Each structure stands twice: as C-alpha cells, then as structure tokens.
Amino acid sequence: MTSESSLFNHRWLPFLLLAPLMLLIVLFFYVPVFQAFYWSFFLERPFGGGSMFVGWDNFARVLSDPEFWEAGWRTVIFMVTGSSLAVLIPLILAVAADRKIRLALPARNVLVWPKGVAGASIGVVFAFVFNPFVGILAPLNSAFPGIWAPGINGTDAFITLIAAHVWGGIPFNFVILLAGLQSIPRTMHQAAAMDGAGPWRRILDVQLPLIMPQLFLTLVLEFTESVTSAFALIDTITKGGPGGSTTLLVYKIYTDGFTGYDLSGASTQTAILMVFVVLLTSAQFLFLGRRVNYER
C-alpha cells in the first residue's frame, strides 16, 4: 500500500467523518459546561421566570457550606483509594498474564468482559453481592451479627462503592498495562536474567520503568474518571447513604440540582469540580509526566 492510497481523496471527508462525534461533544459536554459556569454567577429560578446576577455570591455560599467540604473530602478519599487500587490490581494481573502462568490465556478474556457492563448495572450487581443477608458476606454476618451492614454503616457502604469502582476499572487498565508489558523485548529479560536478576528484580528494574507511559496514562484517566463515574454506583447502591456517608461531590450536585432545585448552587459546584479536575490533571502532567521516559 502506497502512502498516497492512505490519504483521503476528498479534502472535506475527514471533517465529515469527525462531524457527528464533534457535534455530540459540543452538545453534551461544552454546552453544559458553559451553562454551568454561566449559571454559577446568577440566581436561577427552578421553574423558569428569569434570573438575577449575583456575581460571586454563589461561590461564597457554596464554599461556606460544611456539607460541600464533607462531600469534597469523601471525593478525594474515593479518588485516591479507588484509583490506586484500580491501577495496582490490573498491574498485578497484567504481570501474571505476561509471565504466561497457568490459565493466563483464558484469564485475559475473562478480565476484559466487565468493560462491556454499564456502571449502573455494576452497581445493581454489587448491591446484591454485598447484601448483608443474601450476599457473599451473609454467612459471616450470620456468625457475627452486624459485622457487615452497609445499609447502616457508612464505612461498609463506602467499601462497597470502592470495590465496585475497582472491579469496573480492571478491564481497561489491564489491557493497557498488558500491552505495555508485551511490547518489552524479550532480549531485555534475557539480559537481566544473565546478569543474575531474579523475577522480582526484573519486574522492578526492567518491566516497571519501561511501562511508565502506560502507568501514567492509566493513573491520569483513573483519577479524572473516578470523580464522575461514581455517580452511577452511588445512585444504584447507596443513594448517598447511610446518613450521607457516601455522598460524593458529583452526587451532591445531582441531589442539589434535581431534588433541591438549587440550580445555581449545583452549577457552582459543577464549576468548582471542573476546575479541580483540570488542576489535578495539570498537576499530574507537571509532576509525573516529566518523569516518564517514552524512549526505549
């Protein structure tokens, strides 16, 4: 195949192919984001009838709300814990699959299946699996009553959310990390083995440094996605309870806007959350991205 045959014959064809996707991105991302930032400076009536410009008053009101800071702190804990486990566990599985241990090939296929399951479906399944009466921990709960009670214990409910999030993040991260491991030339493993490096030393000194681009990619995507992807899990598992112990910032925005009809407050929190995500991603590229070596 020549280089000319790989080019588009029509100069507008690439733009026509991108147009549907760009239209969806504009309608369902940029327009809502712009609307949220706009409403954050106005006092919006919930059922229409106009609005009133209030400047930074909405931000002052939100930032002085203790519930906002509690939800934000829970969001940070969920983001750090869930994202770290959602990268560490696939990394361990990818290293095991790359070493061609027993049943590694069928395990690769099984680990990818959850990627096709929607977040709400994952929440329904985990709500049943971790049910204290019929779930996998029911025998333990029968032997020690009350030891596992996500319906009334906030810590248990939070653990359920993290477990569901980690399970849903395994497939994509597993595929990315496994692809990075398999791209490492076998000659490097052989040279390290000839130098006397054992399996663990080869993992630490050969494999991990060479898959830093893949690790960086999964970390950035996980940390940013965990902020928003938790909504479906919370809505299907805990509804923010018990006692608001699993109400993350993304779910608080939903309840304030669609239950409390505080459109201005919800928009202001959305703007703050968007700025937080942008700053977080920028910090990751600033402090971690420069340490990643893309050359081998």
N, C-alpha and C positions, 0 to 999 in steps of 0.2 A: 504494500500500500504506500503510495507516494504521499509526500507532505501536502501536495495540492488537493488530493482527494479527501483529506481530513478536514479541510476548511469548508465553511458554509458558502454555498454558491450565491445565496441572496444576502445582501448586507443587512437587511432588517429581520432575517429569520431568527438570529439569536435573541433579539429583543422580543419577538413574538412568542418565543418559547418561554422566556422569563416573565412575560406579562402576567399570566394567571397567578403565579407564585408571588410576584411583587404586589399584585392587587390584594391578595389575601393578607400579606404582611402589613400593608398600609391600612387596610380596613380593620384588622383585628389586633394590631399592635400599636402602630404610630398614632392613629386617630384616638384610641382610648387613652394612650399615654398623654397626648396633648390635651385631651379633655380633662384628665385628672389634674394636670398642672394648672389648667385654666380655672377649674372649679375650686382648687385649693386657695385661691385668692378671693373667692366670692362666697356669700352665704346663699346657698341654693335651697329653694323651697322644694320639698319632696314630691309634691304633686303638680309641679309647674307653677306658673304665675309670676315668673320673673326671678331676679336675683339681685343681690346688693354687694357691692365691692367692699371688702373688709381688710384688704391688704394682708398683713402677716398675722392677723388675729387668730386665724385657724391654726397656724403653726404654733402660736403661743398656747392655745387651748389644748392642742394635742400633746405638746411636749410637757405640759404641766399635769397630764393625766397619769396617775400611777399605773392604771391598767395597761396603758400603752407601753410603758417601760417593762412591766412584767411580761407582756407578750413578746416584746423585743428580746428580753433576756432568754426566754424559753426558745425563741427562734434561733438565737446564737448557739445555745446548747444543742439543739436538734441539728443544726447545720454542721457544727464541728464533730459531734459524735456520730451522727448518721453518715455524713460524707466520708469521714475517716474509715469507718467500718466498710462502707460501700466500695472503697478502693482497696483496703487491705485484704479483705476476704477474696475478691476476684484475683488479686495478685497472687495469693497463696494457691488458689485453684489453677491459675494460669501456669505457674511454675510447675505444679504437679502434672498438669496435662502436657507441658512441653517436655518433661522428662520421660514421657511415654511409659508411665507406670500402668499397672493392670487396670483395665476398663477405662483408660483415658479417652479412647476414641468415642465410645457411646456417651461418656460423661460430657464431652464437648457439646454434643447435640442437646442433651437434657438441660444443660445450663443456659442455653440460648432461648429455650422455649418461653420463659417468663417475659421476654421482651415484647411478645405479642399480646400480653394481658394488660388491659387498661387499669389505671390507678384505682378507679372506683371498684373494679372487680377484685383487685388485690385487697382492698380494704374489707370488702364483704367476706372474702375467704379468711383473712386473718382474724376478723371479728369472731368467726366460727371456730377457727383453730385454737385461739387463745381464750375461748369461752371458759369460765371457771367451772362450769357444770358438765359440759359435753366435749370440751376441747382436750388437747393432749396433756394439759396440766390438771385435768379433773381428778385423776387418781391421787395426785399429790395434795390437791385441795381437800379431798375426802379424808386423807390421813391426817392432814394438819389444816383444819378449817380456818379459812381466812388468810392463808399464806399467799394466795394469788387471787386478788379481787380487783381487776381493772375497772369494774363498774363503780367502785367507791374509793379506790386507792389511786391517787394521781400518778405516783411513781410507776405502778404496774401498767397503767394506761399509756404512759409516756414510753415505756419499754416496748409495748406492743406497736406503737407508731414507728419507733426506730427500727424494730425488726422487719416490719412491712416495707419500710423505705429501703432498707439494705437489700432485702430479697428482690425488690423491683429493680434495683440498680446493678445487680450482679451481671446480667447478660451483656449489656453494652460494654461495661468496663472489662469484663472477661475477654470479650472478642478483641478489644483494642490492645490489651496487655499481652494476650497470647500472640497476636500478630507481631507485636514488637519483639517478643522473645524468639519467635520462629525466624525472624529476619536476621538474627545474630549468626554470623558464620560459624559453622562447627569447628573450623580451624582454631578459633579463639578458645573454645572449650578444650580442645585437644592440647593446645599450647599451655594453657593453665594447668591441665592435668599433668603434663610432662614436667612442669615446674614444681609439682608436689602439692598443688592446691586441691583440697578436698571439695566435696559437693557444696557445703555451706560457704566456703571461701570463694568458690566460683560464682555462687549466686550474688554475694556481696560485692566482689571486686570486678566481675565481668558482666553479669546479666543486668543488675540494677543500674549501674552507670550508663549502660548502653540503651536502656529503655526509659531514660529520664524524659525524653519528649512525650512518650505515651503516658507516663505517670503524671506529667504536668498537665496534659490535656484532660485526663480523667479527673484530676483534682479540681481544675477550673470549672469544668462542666458540672461536676457533682456539687460543688459549693454553691454555684449560682442556681442550679435547678432545685436543690433542696429547699430553697426559700419559697418556691412557688408550688412544687409538686406535692407538698404535704397537704394541700387543701383537700384533694380527693380522699386521702387516707383519713384525715380528721373528720370529714363530713360523713363518711361511711362507718367509721369505727367508734369514735368517741363523741362527736358533735361538740367538741371543745371541752367536754367534761372529763372527769367529775370536778365540779366547782371551778371550772375554767383552767384546770391544771394542764390541759393540752391545747389551749387556745394560743396558737402561734399568730404572728402578726398578719399573715395572709388570711387566716380565718377570721381574725378580728375585723379586718377590713370588710369582709363579706357580711358579717353579722351587723356591723355598724351601718353599712350602706343599705342592705336589703331587708334587715329586720328592724333596725332602729331608725331607718330612713334619714340618717345623718349623712347626706351625700357630700357635704363639704368636708366633714371630718374624715370620712372614708377616702375621699380624693386626696386629702392632705397626707394621710398615712401612706397612700399609694405612692405619692411623690417622694416622701421620705424613704420608703422602701426601695424605690427605683434608684435614688441617689446612693443609698447604702450598697446596693448590688454593683453599681458602676464603680464606686470607690473600692469595694472588695476585689473586684476583678482587676482593677488597675493596680492595686497593691500586690496581687499575686504575680502579675506580669513584671512589676517593678522589682520585687524582692526575690521571686523564684524564677521568673523567666530568664533573667540574665545568667543564672547558674546552669541552665540547660544547654548542653552541647549537642547540636544537631548534626555534627560530623562524626564519622567513624573512621 
